Amino acid sequence: MGGAVSAGEDNDELIDNLKEAHYIRSDLVEKAFRAIDRAEYYLEECRDSAYKDLAWRHGNLHLSAPCIYSEVMEALDLQPGLSFLNLGSGTGYLSTMVGLILGPFGVNHGVELHADVVEYAYQKLDHFIKTSDSFDKFEFCEPTFVVGNCLEIPPESRQYDRVYCGAGVQKEYENYMKNLLKVGGILVLPLEEKLTKITRTGQSTWDTKKIIAVTFAPLVQPKQNLNGRPKSAVLPIFEVRTLQDLSRIAIRRTLRQPISMGEGRTKRRVSFPGARAMHRYGPRFERRRFCRRFYRQCVNSVVLHDSMIPTAMDDCNYPGGVEEDEDEVEEEEERGCRRVREDLPEEDEEGGASNEDEKSRGGAARAEPPVNVLRERILRLPLPEPLKMYLLYYREK
């Protein structure tokens, strides 16, 4: 199944083709697809076909075509904090993309029939966490996989907000799949050779929508034990995060936020003799307004030279005004400009890209700087090295 869009030279070009064909329609789904390189989930010797819109199978390993995954992701209508169950989780490619959207307070579970595939999925998950630059750009809901047949899930198991089945579901198992959903939940599955979206609108009411025609291998029927009873596929436990883990999430979230200039700043009330004379048309106000105007120009510049800041402050230093109050303003402006310089990309030897180059690219987004800002900020914290490594999830780079 696949072949709906042209092959790409790399992952980004494949995503561009999927967007152009309207398989990817939302920003959340696009960001998740771009964050994870599809080729990383192929065997090394099979990566030549990774960016083709085709399904891939090697032994028990299997990946659906990119156009199918994009339709599934769009149909699931994923939001942060939801619970997700992937039946036939395979290599973990889809579950990892879903985890980027669910965030740290979602639930991300997968059931896979083959133990060797679960082991492969955990290897790929560990590689993503330890080496991918995308990991530090998202708040991630790490998937958990278990070995078992998805048709052997006990009926008393907990229900989920979103469920996807990656194998063809026989008509007699439709109600079984529906019972895995919470009220308001969405189930996406191949049913009667149609990718189908089922929304649970009430305890016994459903809304069904056919999406596209698909061809999937059918679900494997459960095997009987010697005692004649079917096995039981035990789903992962819904674990409550520890205080230590919650602290790591909060610290990383705070450090990931860009430093915004001027936001959250409160005006200082001046209470000294003659303060009323400092009205909006007075010379002191004009002096402070000039400093702020230059400061904003510095912030909006592509590169801030170290020599600019003291020159500006010298220009502002003409007589008049209250020295103590102006010194505080200047110090605060200097601190803000220093923070901006630390976060801006460094200029190359030739002066960086010119405006003409930016126009020739047709307004294309600038290439992101190679420096991992979150990692650099964590490494600068005055903390013991073991704690820094914990905040970095023990990532290698």
C-alpha positions as MATLAB code, in Angstrom:
seq = 'MGGAVSAGEDNDELIDNLKEAHYIRSDLVEKAFRAIDRAEYYLEECRDSAYKDLAWRHGNLHLSAPCIYSEVMEALDLQPGLSFLNLGSGTGYLSTMVGLILGPFGVNHGVELHADVVEYAYQKLDHFIKTSDSFDKFEFCEPTFVVGNCLEIPPESRQYDRVYCGAGVQKEYENYMKNLLKVGGILVLPLEEKLTKITRTGQSTWDTKKIIAVTFAPLVQPKQNLNGRPKSAVLPIFEVRTLQDLSRIAIRRTLRQPISMGEGRTKRRVSFPGARAMHRYGPRFERRRFCRRFYRQCVNSVVLHDSMIPTAMDDCNYPGGVEEDEDEVEEEEERGCRRVREDLPEEDEEGGASNEDEKSRGGAARAEPPVNVLRERILRLPLPEPLKMYLLYYREK';
ca = [
       0.000    0.000    0.000;
       1.328    3.460   -0.832;
       2.785    5.202   -3.857;
       0.368    8.125   -3.545;
       3.120   10.767   -3.550;
       6.553   11.113   -5.129;
       9.641    9.850   -3.384;
      11.835   12.334   -1.563;
      15.590   12.746   -1.403;
      15.377   13.048    2.370;
      12.796   13.088    5.140;
      11.913   16.773    4.739;
      11.287   16.412    1.014;
       9.036   13.417    1.669;
       7.037   15.517    4.148;
       6.825   18.354    1.616;
       5.317   15.920   -0.903;
       2.808   14.640    1.661;
       1.770   18.217    2.450;
       1.410   19.102   -1.205;
      -0.862   16.073   -1.693;
      -2.886   17.129    1.427;
      -2.121   13.966    3.375;
      -0.565   16.142    6.086;
      -2.908   19.009    6.925;
      -2.112   20.180   10.470;
       0.960   21.819   12.000;
       1.180   19.346   14.885;
       1.330   16.372   12.547;
       3.836   18.071   10.266;
       6.176   18.884   13.152;
       6.024   15.302   14.423;
       6.822   13.881   10.978;
       9.727   16.272   10.454;
      11.152   15.583   13.905;
      11.679   11.863   13.294;
      13.648   10.594   10.323;
      11.788    7.645    8.837;
      15.056    6.080    7.641;
      16.198    5.602   11.249;
      13.594    2.840   11.632;
      14.830    0.870    8.625;
      17.608   -1.680    8.681;
      20.861   -0.190    7.419;
      20.847   -2.225    4.216;
      17.249   -1.214    3.386;
      17.431    2.564    3.753;
      17.535    3.262    0.019;
      13.741    3.000   -0.057;
      13.073    4.831    3.228;
      11.754    8.010    1.584;
       9.474    6.323   -0.902;
       5.761    6.307   -0.231;
       5.736    2.534    0.134;
       5.240    0.029    2.929;
       8.337   -1.889    4.081;
       8.619   -5.385    5.505;
      11.634   -7.417    6.575;
      10.863  -10.556    8.542;
       8.620   -9.480   11.419;
       9.561   -5.802   11.002;
       7.015   -3.682    9.187;
       6.312   -0.030    8.396;
       3.202    1.240    6.657;
       3.457    3.726    3.793;
       3.972    7.381    4.815;
       0.628    8.392    3.283;
      -1.126    5.853    5.547;
       0.637    7.082    8.690;
      -0.202   10.690    7.840;
      -3.896    9.850    7.400;
      -3.838    7.949   10.699;
      -2.196   10.828   12.566;
      -4.659   13.335   11.163;
      -7.667   11.130   11.927;
      -6.581   10.517   15.536;
      -6.823   14.269   16.296;
      -4.085   14.021   18.919;
      -3.789   16.557   21.735;
      -1.374   16.896   24.668;
      -2.288   14.845   27.728;
      -4.381   12.172   25.976;
      -3.921    8.414   26.379;
      -3.005    6.395   23.276;
      -2.984    2.646   22.584;
      -1.198    1.303   19.503;
      -2.279   -2.234   18.601;
       0.475   -3.760   16.510;
       3.040   -1.130   17.500;
       5.825   -2.646   15.369;
       9.059   -0.656   15.166;
       7.657    2.135   17.364;
       7.876    4.751   14.595;
       4.235    5.814   14.893;
       4.243    5.635   18.711;
       7.304    7.885   18.870;
       5.681   10.506   16.637;
       2.526   10.341   18.752;
       4.631   10.823   21.899;
       5.910   14.159   20.590;
       2.337   15.455   20.506;
       1.011   13.892   23.723;
       3.679   15.546   25.863;
       4.956   14.424   29.275;
       1.525   14.003   30.858;
       0.030   11.750   28.214;
      -0.077    7.943   28.112;
       1.592    6.082   25.236;
       1.182    2.274   25.175;
       1.798   -0.300   22.480;
       1.022   -4.014   22.069;
       3.122   -6.058   19.624;
       2.801   -9.750   18.786;
       6.515  -10.484   18.243;
       9.092  -10.207   21.029;
      11.972   -9.490   18.614;
      10.057   -6.518   17.198;
       9.478   -5.118   20.699;
      13.206   -5.378   21.357;
      13.908   -3.595   18.052;
      11.392   -0.863   18.962;
      13.106   -0.226   22.307;
      16.489   -0.020   20.577;
      15.155    2.614   18.190;
      13.476    4.502   21.042;
      16.713    4.577   23.029;
      18.613    5.773   19.958;
      16.088    8.570   19.431;
      16.287    9.758   23.040;
      20.092    9.603   23.211;
      21.031   11.064   19.819;
      18.197   12.960   18.102;
      18.270   16.756   18.196;
      14.470   16.715   18.045;
      14.206   15.247   21.534;
      15.191   18.525   23.195;
      12.722   20.519   21.085;
       9.648   18.658   22.344;
       8.138   17.505   25.599;
       8.018   13.774   25.014;
       5.653   11.027   26.159;
       7.877    7.962   26.086;
       6.058    4.900   24.711;
       5.895    1.594   26.572;
       5.592   -1.663   24.614;
       4.449   -5.108   25.718;
       4.444   -8.457   23.924;
       1.043   -9.989   23.299;
      -1.859  -10.488   20.950;
      -4.111   -7.426   20.910;
      -7.168   -9.712   20.736;
      -6.294  -11.117   24.174;
      -6.599   -7.901   26.171;
      -8.727   -8.546   29.297;
     -12.150   -6.870   29.146;
     -11.562   -5.169   32.501;
      -8.532   -3.274   31.158;
      -8.493    0.500   31.248;
      -9.889    2.422   28.265;
      -8.029    4.977   26.149;
      -8.699    8.329   24.475;
      -7.141    7.248   21.183;
      -6.651    3.745   19.737;
      -5.034    2.661   16.481;
      -4.872   -0.869   15.087;
      -2.194   -1.563   12.494;
      -3.704   -4.776   11.116;
      -6.869   -5.581    9.221;
      -9.734   -6.074   11.690;
     -12.321   -8.720   10.940;
     -15.926   -7.585   11.269;
     -16.561   -9.828   14.284;
     -13.900   -7.951   16.286;
     -15.272   -4.475   15.623;
     -17.160   -4.257   18.931;
     -14.135   -5.645   20.776;
     -12.071   -2.740   19.459;
     -14.773   -0.197   20.265;
     -14.821   -1.246   23.903;
     -11.197   -0.129   24.283;
     -12.337    3.495   23.864;
     -13.452    6.045   26.403;
     -16.552    8.077   25.651;
     -15.409   10.831   23.309;
     -12.469    8.730   22.154;
     -11.380    7.990   18.589;
     -10.533    4.608   17.097;
      -8.734    4.346   13.733;
      -8.447    0.909   12.132;
      -8.546   -0.929    8.785;
     -12.065   -2.372    8.594;
     -13.361   -4.154    5.496;
     -10.467   -2.758    3.405;
     -11.210    0.825    4.419;
      -9.235    2.927    6.860;
     -12.048    3.817    9.248;
     -12.437    6.451   11.950;
     -14.873    5.576   14.750;
     -15.765    8.149   17.401;
     -17.472    7.051   20.600;
     -20.200    9.641   21.158;
     -21.865    7.886   24.114;
     -21.926    4.682   26.107;
     -23.532    2.838   23.196;
     -23.465    5.346   20.339;
     -20.815    5.660   17.641;
     -20.013    7.819   14.650;
     -18.231    6.038   11.778;
     -16.374    7.595    8.855;
     -14.547    5.856    6.013;
     -11.261    7.575    5.104;
      -9.415    5.784    2.286;
      -9.162    2.322    0.770;
      -6.310    0.260    2.255;
      -4.923   -3.256    2.237;
      -3.598   -4.634    5.538;
      -2.629   -8.087    6.694;
      -5.397   -9.451    8.961;
      -5.144   -9.750   12.729;
      -3.571  -12.980   13.964;
      -6.123  -15.112   15.762;
      -5.437  -15.928   19.443;
      -3.949  -19.306   20.261;
      -5.440  -21.564   22.918;
      -3.492  -22.734   25.961;
      -3.301  -26.390   26.952;
      -6.174  -25.814   29.368;
      -8.335  -24.487   26.532;
      -8.283  -20.878   27.749;
      -6.824  -18.031   25.694;
      -3.742  -16.188   26.870;
      -4.026  -12.718   28.340;
      -2.181   -9.684   26.980;
      -1.569   -7.493   30.012;
      -1.389   -3.809   29.142;
       1.305   -1.569   30.689;
       0.543   -0.011   34.040;
      -0.585    3.617   34.217;
       2.313    4.896   36.318;
       2.203    8.121   38.321;
       5.276   10.265   37.713;
       7.668   10.743   40.611;
       8.374   14.160   42.087;
      11.917   13.874   40.727;
      10.626   13.285   37.206;
       8.110   16.139   37.494;
      10.926   18.449   38.596;
      12.988   17.505   35.555;
      10.032   18.224   33.264;
       9.447   21.627   34.890;
      13.126   22.626   34.729;
      13.477   21.614   31.081;
      10.252   23.411   30.187;
      11.486   26.613   31.834;
      14.897   26.465   30.179;
      13.383   25.646   26.784;
      11.372   28.873   26.714;
      13.015   31.670   24.701;
      14.037   34.721   26.654;
      11.515   37.383   25.696;
      12.598   40.941   26.046;
      10.318   43.303   27.886;
       7.672   40.699   28.746;
       6.661   40.385   32.348;
       8.459   43.605   33.290;
       6.605   45.772   35.778;
       6.907   49.524   35.918;
       8.757   50.885   38.934;
       6.888   53.496   40.898;
       9.167   56.416   41.722;
       8.684   57.925   45.171;
      11.194   60.712   45.616;
      10.841   64.514   45.810;
      10.127   65.969   42.381;
       8.987   62.664   40.935;
       5.811   64.245   39.604;
       7.943   66.455   37.346;
       9.033   63.354   35.451;
       6.000   63.359   33.160;
       5.815   61.821   29.670;
       6.917   65.029   27.936;
       9.779   65.864   30.297;
      13.502   65.545   29.499;
      13.973   62.528   31.777;
      11.247   60.607   30.004;
      12.773   61.500   26.625;
      16.147   60.191   27.780;
      14.707   56.881   28.968;
      12.616   56.558   25.796;
      15.743   57.028   23.679;
      17.526   54.296   25.630;
      14.606   51.925   25.238;
      14.326   52.653   21.510;
      18.005   51.864   20.935;
      17.705   48.795   23.128;
      14.819   47.448   20.982;
      16.876   48.061   17.841;
      19.668   45.982   19.347;
      17.266   43.170   20.160;
      15.852   43.145   16.630;
      19.287   43.079   14.992;
      20.534   39.830   13.511;
      23.866   40.070   15.338;
      24.748   42.280   18.313;
      28.363   43.441   18.423;
      29.912   43.827   21.850;
      30.943   47.372   21.003;
      27.381   48.542   20.412;
      26.141   48.386   23.971;
      28.651   50.659   25.737;
      28.513   53.152   22.837;
      24.770   53.401   23.191;
      24.983   53.953   26.893;
      27.574   56.681   26.389;
      25.235   58.405   23.952;
      22.471   58.278   26.508;
      24.653   59.757   29.234;
      23.863   63.431   28.922;
      23.142   65.630   31.967;
      19.913   65.647   33.848;
      17.666   63.131   35.525;
      18.012   60.978   38.582;
      21.277   59.012   38.353;
      20.347   56.105   40.602;
      17.127   55.335   38.689;
      18.799   55.628   35.273;
      21.678   53.385   36.363;
      19.180   50.681   37.267;
      17.496   51.016   33.854;
      20.806   50.841   32.008;
      21.991   47.820   33.964;
      18.736   46.024   33.249;
      18.934   46.863   29.542;
      22.541   45.642   29.391;
      21.629   42.363   31.087;
      18.779   41.837   28.601;
      21.014   42.527   25.602;
      23.641   40.138   26.941;
      21.001   37.400   27.236;
      19.905   38.024   23.658;
      23.503   37.834   22.378;
      23.967   34.477   24.074;
      20.865   33.040   22.394;
      21.480   34.432   18.900;
      23.479   32.344   16.347;
      27.097   33.395   15.910;
      28.049   35.331   12.806;
      30.428   33.616   10.415;
      33.716   35.106    9.184;
      32.152   36.603    6.081;
      29.440   38.366    8.014;
      26.635   35.849    7.710;
      23.873   35.662    5.137;
      22.939   38.929    3.438;
      19.454   40.279    2.940;
      19.774   39.518   -0.752;
      20.395   35.848    0.050;
      17.321   35.777    2.275;
      15.182   37.315   -0.461;
      16.513   34.852   -3.025;
      15.363   32.017   -0.824;
      11.830   33.358   -1.112;
      11.349   33.918    2.604;
      12.355   30.349    3.496;
      13.006   29.703    7.158;
      16.589   30.158    8.301;
      18.624   27.084    9.110;
      18.595   26.485   12.825;
      21.875   27.029   14.640;
      23.815   23.863   15.378;
      23.981   24.698   19.075;
      21.434   22.905   21.250;
      20.253   25.838   23.389;
      18.510   23.694   26.001;
      21.588   21.541   26.483;
      23.880   24.571   26.770;
      21.640   26.146   29.390;
      21.524   22.962   31.442;
      25.303   22.590   31.319;
      25.702   26.170   32.598;
      23.563   25.521   35.676;
      25.471   25.508   39.009;
      24.568   21.878   39.690;
      26.510   18.649   40.266;
      27.394   16.785   37.073;
      25.196   13.733   37.852;
      22.172   16.016   38.227;
      22.976   17.770   34.944;
      23.153   14.422   33.176;
      19.791   13.475   34.671;
      18.274   16.680   33.317;
      19.771   15.802   29.918;
      18.284   12.280   30.023;
      21.911   11.048   29.820;
      22.036   12.077   26.166;
      25.339   11.577   24.394;
      25.385   14.923   22.570;
];
